[in-house]
Amino acid sequence: MTWIKGTGPGQAGAAGNGNNGLRGVNFLTFVEYISASTSATLLTMSERTLAATRKITVRRILQLPVKRAAFPCVVSLFVMGFGQGVAQANDVYIAQNAGGSANGSSCANAYAVGYFNTPGNWTSGTPSATQIGPGTTLHLCGTFNAPAGASGYLQFQGGGTSGNPITLVAEPGTLIQAPYWGQNGAITSRYGYVVIDGNSMGMIQATANGTNLTYQAPSCGAICGSGIYVSSGNNITVRNWTIANIYVNVPPSDESTAGEGSYGIVVLGGSNNAVSGNTLHDMKWAVYYAYPGSSTSSNISVFNNQIYNADHGIAIGSGNTSAVLNGGNIYGNVIHDGANWDDNANNNHHDGVHLWAIHSGSQSNNVSVHNNYIYGQWGQHLNSLIYGEGAQANLLVYNNVLVSATSNGFCGGGILSIAGQGLTNSYPSLYNNTIENAANSGNSCPLFGITNTTGISIRDNIASTGISAIYMPTGSTFNTISNNLWYGIGSVGWNYQSGAYSRLSAWQTACSCDAGASVGAPMLDTNYKPQAGSPAIGLGANLTSLGISTLNFDMAGVTRPSTGAWDAGAYQFGGSTVGPSPPTTLTTQVH
């Protein structure tokens, strides 16, 4: 078993690259393979067909932001962590219609789609021949044309086991399409240890659904249509798909409810689940994870996705009473431009990332939102670019760049908003974010909106061009507010308790807080990094003692100093890009 270093810098902005969002962070790609020949060549995911002839079985791929120098220790980590319980693997090829000898041995000889959907072709034991079971890799070949309203077009009939997931992977040119999709979408699963991998080549789309298109469907008042629908299960990964045009909304004339239930990727509960490397556009809800009532979910990850033209980019919340989430990471995502979901009735309140725990007895604990870039036109009905709502305990929001280009309109919360439910000891923390209301005229958004929240900390941020710097009325308390750089604050100023303060000094006196803060033009370049002479340089407090390992690096992977002052904002001035260290433990084997 061997782990091979791959290539690929993680630079933000290149469409279709699953490594996007962590600017300047280098990625290592690890491929585990078992070879029947010592002279066999390592194959990539795009060479799976050749793998069959070379007798090499590709088991899994994992991408992590890492230090270049850390590679030797990573090798030993992963060899020890994944070296047990490997079942015999097999490959099965699926197309819309059977081809060639129809024995599933290749795309040219693929089984028809009905083979995948037939329970009798699946096993919970070790698969033989072309059975589907733990360790099987299923290959999707060519174009699949589903009828209008198709729901669960490809339905998993079983799951994998620890170390032996069932992997569904798109071959080059895979396209799954329908005029519009039903609730369970193109691909659906309710089993654990499943990988649904678009391989950066697969696409799921609706071809005729939207405001000015043939269909405005379906309308059901809930999850009505989706691309990928996971109804339950643990240790599930959905990665590297393009999911497009589930509902193409044209503002503001579309007042129908048809688009309200359009989703890209839906995951309902489960632990150790990940959604990564996908490109999603034109649906109301792009990535939606609901943790169910009367249960506890843990360790969910949503990272390195590209999302646009969605009312909600990433939405993670309680599904019912007594729903608990313990641990989550939302990072490296690029989300922009939700204005196409404006409507005259003001039913759609746009959010880049929306987290909620609002049902009785529900709570979200220890979720981290970091290293995301959220920007663009968000229309007349923006709520927040990052919104934490309800019982959010120890929510961490850091190293994000949040830029609204909307020149006027309603704002429900703030560019970065925390709306608690008075949860005792909630202690959300907002560190080293760069926030800019790029077109301030007429825009009602405060830069920070804080309501009914206990013990918040706001430190080392850059916040500029807002009608209000902060809105924190009576009902909220803070732990520490300090070392923030403010600029271009409008007439409302700092709104604290029952007063409004137009000058930084008056705000500092009123709240007895924000020591070390300053007012001045931040002098950022087009990538929101401080330039020489910026007042952000050296303004920040050193937060190393907090023990947040990824906060010790900026958004580009530049190391923040272990001693001495930090720079305010998401980027450190100068320095060398090395990236955070790899994790020392892993809780799932299928990512």
N, C-alpha and C positions, 0 to 999 in steps of 0.2 A: 504494500500500500504506500502511495507516494503523494505528497502534496507539492504542487508546482506553482511557482510564482507566475501570475499573469500580468498583463499590462493594463494601462488605462488611467490617466489622471482624472480626478473627479472635478472637472471644471463645470460650473453652472452655465446654463444657457443653451447648450446644444440639444436641439429637439431629439427625443427618442433615446437619449443616453440615460440608462438607469442609474448611473453614478452621479447624476446632477444634484446640485443643491448645496453640497459642502465645498465651497469655493477653495480651490488650491489644495484640497486634501487628496493624498495619493491613496489608491486602492490596491489591495492585493486580491487576486482571484485564486481560490484554491479548488482544485479538481482532484477528487479521489478516484483512482482507477485500479482495476485488477487486470493484469495482463497475462495472456496465455503464452506470450513470447517475449523474451527479454529484449528483443530488438524492435518490438512494436513501438509505434509512435504515439505520443500523447494526443488525444483528440479533444477538440472543443465541442461545445454544445451544438454548434452548427454543422458538425461533422458526424452526427450520430449514425447516419446511413453507412458511412465508411467504417464506423466502429464495428458494425456487425460482421464485415468481411475481415477485419483485423483481429477479431475476437477480443475486443476490449470492451468492458462494461463501464460506462460512466455512471457514477453513483450519485454525486451531488455537487453543487457549486455553492460557494459562499463568498460574498464580497464584504470586506470590512475596511473602514478607514484606519490605516496603521502607519507607524513610523517605518521608513525604509530600513533603518538599522535594526528593527525589531524582528526581522524575518526568521532568524534561527530559532528564537524562543517560540514563535508562532507555530513553526513546524512541529516541535515537540508537543506543544499544547494540543494540537488537533489530532496528531497521531494517537495520543493517549486518550483523547476524549471520544473518538469515533471508531475505535478499533475493535469493537465487539459486536456480536449479534448480526453479522452480515449474512443475509439469506441469498440463495441462488437467485440471480436477477434474470429477467427476460424482457424482450422488446416486442411490442405489438403495434402494428400500424393501422390507422383508421382513416377512411375517407368517406365522403358522402355516399358514394356508390362503390361497390366492390370493383376491384381492378385485377387484371391478369389472372393468376391462379387463385386469387381470393383466399390466401392462407395467412395473411397478416404479417408476412415476413419482411415487407418493404412497402414504400409508398406505391410502387408499381403493382404490387400484389396485395393491396390493402383490403381489410375487411370493410364492409359497409357500416355506417354509423349505428345501425341496430345492434351490432355485436357488442358495442360498448354498453348499451342500455339494457342488455339481457342478463338478469341475475345469474342464470345458469353458467355463464362464462366467467364468473368470479369465484374466488376461493379465499377463505381466511387463513389457509395454510400456505405452504410453499407452492408457488405456481409451477406448473409443468407445461411444456410446449407453449401454446398461446393462451393459456389461462391468464386471468388478471388477478393478481394478489400482491401481498407485501413484497416490495422490491421491483415490481413491474414498472417499466417505462412505456407509456403509451404515446405514440407519435401521431399528431394530427397532420393530414396531408391535403393541401389544395383548398378549394373553396367549398363551403357548406352553405347552401341556400335553404333557410328555414321558412316556413309559412308565416304569414302575419299573425302576431300574437303568440308565437311559439314560447313555451314556458318549460324550462328544463330540457332543452334540446339535447344536451349531453348530460346524462345523470350518472354520477358515481353510484355503484352498487355495493361498495365496500371500502374499507380503509386499510392503511398499512400498519406497521408496528414500529416500535422504537428502533431507529437505525435503518429501517427498511420501509420508507414511505412509498406510496403509489404516486408516481409522477406522470402528469399529463403535460406533454410538451409540444409546442407548435413547431413544425418544420417550416423552412423558408416558404413564404407565400401563403401561409395559412390565413384564411379569411372566413369568419363565421358571421352571417348577416341574415337579417329578416326585415321586412318593411317596418315592423315595430315588435318589441319583445314583451312577453308577459312577465309575471312576478318572478319566476325562477330563472328567467333569462336564458342565455346561451349555454352556460355551464352551471351545474348545481351539485352540491355535496352536503351530506349530513354526517360525514365520517371523519375520524381523526387520522393523523399522519398522512396527509395528502399535500402534494405540491401541484399547483396549477400554474404552469410556467409558459408564458408567451414567448420566451426565448428572444425577446426584443425583435421578433419577426411576426408574431401573431396579432391579428386585429379582430375585434368584435364590434359590429356597428348595426345601427338601425338605418335603413336607407330612405324612409319616406315618412318620418314622424316629426311633427313640429308645427309651428304657427301657420306657415304658408305652404305646408306640404300636404300630401294626400290624406294622412291620418293625423288626428289629434287624440291619441289613445295611449294606454287605456286610462280610465278615470275610476279610481276605486277608493280613494280616501286614505290609502296606506302605501305600502310598497307595491306599486302597480307594474313596473317594468324595470328590468335590470340587465346588466351585462353578465356579471358573475354573482351567484347567490349561494352563500354558505350558511345553512340554517342551524348548524351546531357542529361540535367537534373541537378537539384540542390538537395542537401541533400542526397547524395548517399554514401554508404559505401560498399567497397569490402574488405573482411577480411578473414583471416585464411584458405586460400586455398594453396594447393601445385599445382603448374602449371609447367609442365616438358616437355622437349624434343620437343618443338614446331619446332625447327630445330637444329639438332645435328651437329655442324660444326667441321670439322677436319682440322687443319692448316698444312701447308700453301697451300695445293693442291687444296682446294675448291675455284675456281675462278668464280663460277657461281653467278648469282644475286638472286638465289632462296632464300637464307637465309636472304637477305637484308631486306625483309619485314616481318620478323617473330617477333611477339610481345607476351608478357605475358599478361599484363593488360593494356588496352587502355581506357583512359577517355578523351573525347573531350569536353572541356569547362565545365561550370557550377560552382557554388559556394557552399561552405560548404560541399565539397566532400572529402572523406578520403579513403586511401588504407593502410591497416595495417595488421600485423601479418601473412603475406603470405610468403611462400617459393617458389622461382622462379629460375629455372635453364634451361640452354640450349635454348636460343632464342637470337636474336640480341638485342632487346630492352625489358627489363624486365618490368619496370613500366614507362608508357608513358602518360604524361598529356599535351595536347595542348590547350591553351586558344585562342579562335577564334578571327578572325579579326573584327574590328568595334564593339567591345563589351568589357565589363569589367567583369572579374571574380574575385572572392575573397575567402579568407579563405580556402585554400586547405591544406591537411595534408597527408604526406607519412611517416609512422613510423613503427618501429619494424618489418621490413621485412628482410628476409634472401635471398640473391641473389648471384648467382655465375654462371660462364660460360656464361656471357652475355657481349656483346660488350659495351652496355650502361646499367648501373644498374638502375638509376633513371634519367629520362629525362623530364624536364618541360620547355616548351617554347612557344613562340608566334607562332600562326598558320598562321597569315597573317598580313596585314597592320592594324595599329591602334588597335592592341590587347593589352589589359591592364590587369595585374594581381595585385591585392591589397591584400597582406598578404598571407603567406604560411609558413608551418613548415615541415621540413624534419629532422627527428631525430630518434635515436635509431636503425638505420638500420645497418646490417652487410653485407658488399658487398666484394666479393673477386674473384680473378682469372678470368680475361677476356682474357687471352692469346690465348685461343682456337679460337679467332676470328681474329688472324693474317692472312694476305693474301699477296701473292707475289706482287700484284698490289698496295698495300698500300691504299686500299679503306676504311678500317675500322680503325678508330682512337678511341681507347678505353677510356671511361670515367666511373668513379664510379658514380658520380653525375654530370649532365650537365644541367645548367640553361641558357636559352638564351631569349633575346628580340632583335631580329635583323631586323625585318621588319620595314619599314617606319612608324613612329608614334607609335611604340609599346614600352611598358615599363613595367618592373616588379618592384614593390615597396614593401619594408618591408618583404622580405623573409628571414627566418632564417634556417641555416643548422647547426645542432649541435648534439653532442653526438653520432656521427656515427663512426663505425670502418670499415675502408676500407683498404684492405691489399692483399698480395699474388702476384702471377705471372701475369704480365700484358703484357708480350710479347714485340715484336719489335716495336709496333706501339701505345704505350701509348700516349694519349694526356694529361690527368690530372686525378687525383683521385677525386678532386673537381674542377669544371670549371664553372665560372660565366662569361657569354659572352653577350656583347651588353649593352643595357640600363638597368642596374641593380641599382636601387636607394635604398640606405640604406640596402644593403645586409649584413647580419650578418653571419659570419662563425666562430664557436667557439666550444671548448671542443671536437674536433674530433681527432681521432688517425688515421694517414694516413701513411701506410708503403708499399713501393714498393720493392718487392724482385727481380725485374728484373735486371739482371747483365749487360745487354748491350742493345742498341737499340735506336730507334728514340723517341724523346719526343716533342710533339707539343707545349705544353704550360708551364708546370711545375707541380710538385706534387700538389700544390695548385695554381690555376691560375685564374686571373681576367683579362679579355680582354674587356675593355669598348669601347664605341663609342664616347668618348669625352663628355658624358652627364654632363651638368653642375650640380654641387652639388650631384654627385652620392654617395660619401662617403661610400664605402664598408669598413667593419671592420673585421679584422682577429685576434681573441683573443684566447689565451690559447689552441692552437692546438699543438699536438705532431706529428712531421713530420720526417720520417726516410726513407732515400734511403738505404735500408738494404744491397744491393749488388751494390756498387757504380762503380765498375770497368767498364769503357766503357759506362756507362749510361749518356746520354746527358741532363738529366732533371735538371733544377734548382729547388730548393726547393720551392721558390715563383717565379711565373712568373706574372709580372704586366705590362700591356701595355694599353696605351690610356685611362687611368683611372684617375678620378679627386678625390682628397681628401681622399686617402686611409689611414687607420690606421692599423698598424701591431704591436701588443703588447703582451707580456707575452707568446710567443711561444717557443717551443723547436724545433730546426731544425738541423738535423745532416746528415752527409755523403752525400753531394751533390757536383757535379762538380762545381755548382754555388750556393751561398746562396740565392741570389736574382737577378732577371733580371728585371730592371726597366729603359728602355731606355727613351730618350727624348719623351715627349708627355704625361707623367704621372706626377701627383703631389700627395703629401702626406699631411695628416693632422698631424698624430702623428705616429712615429715609435720609440719604446722604449722597454727596459727590456726584450729583447729576448736572449735566450741561443743558441749559435751557436757551432757546433762541426764538425770536419772532412770535412771542406770546401775545395773543390778542386782548381785547378789552375786558374779557371776563377774568383773565389772569389765573391765579391759584384759588380755586374755590374749595374752602376747607370749613367743615362744620357749618355754621350759619353765616360765614363771612366770605367775601371775595377780596383778593389782595392783588393789586396791579403791579407790585414790585416784588422782586425776589426777597429783599430784606424784610418787607412787611410779612410775607409768607413765612420766612424763617422765624420771625418773632412770634407769630401767631401759633405756629405748630411746635415751636422749640425743636426744629428738625432741619434737615437738609444742610447740615454742616459740610463745608467743603464744596458746596455747589457754586456754579458760576453762570453768568449770562454772556453769550457771545456767539457770533457766527461760527459754526463748527468747522468750516473750511474742509469739506469732504470732497473727494474726487467723484467721478461718475460711478464708481463702484462702492461708494459710501465709506471709503477708507479715509482716515485723517491725513491731510497733507502737512508738510512742514509748517510750523507756526500755528497749528490748530490748538485752540484752548482745551480740546479734549485730551491732548497728550499730557500724561501725568496727573490728570484730574481725579482719576478713579481711586477708590480704596482698594487695597490688596485683599482679595477674598479667598486666598489660598487656604486659609484656616477653616473655611466652610467644608472642605473635603469633597467638593464636587469636581471630580477628576476632569470631565470634559469642559468645565468652565475655566480650567487652567490653560486652555487653548482658545484662541479667538475663532471666528467663523471660517477663517482661511487655514486654520491649523497652526497659526503662529503661536509660539509659547509665550504665555504671560509670565512676568518675572515672579519668582518665588518670594523675593523680598523687594521692598520699595513699591512705589505707586504703580498702579495700572492706568491704562488709558480708558476713558469713558467710551461707551459704545461697543458695537459688535466686533470691531476690528482694532487690533493693536497697530500702532504706527511702526513700520519697519519690521525688523526681526526676520528669523528664518522659519520657513514653513516645514514643519516635521509631522504634525498631526498627533492626535491622541494615541496612547498605547492601546493595543488590542485587549479585549476582555480576558480576565483570568478564569472565568467560569462561563459555561453556556448551559442554558436550561432547555434547549430543544435541539434535535439532531437533524431537522429537515430544512433549515434555512439555507 
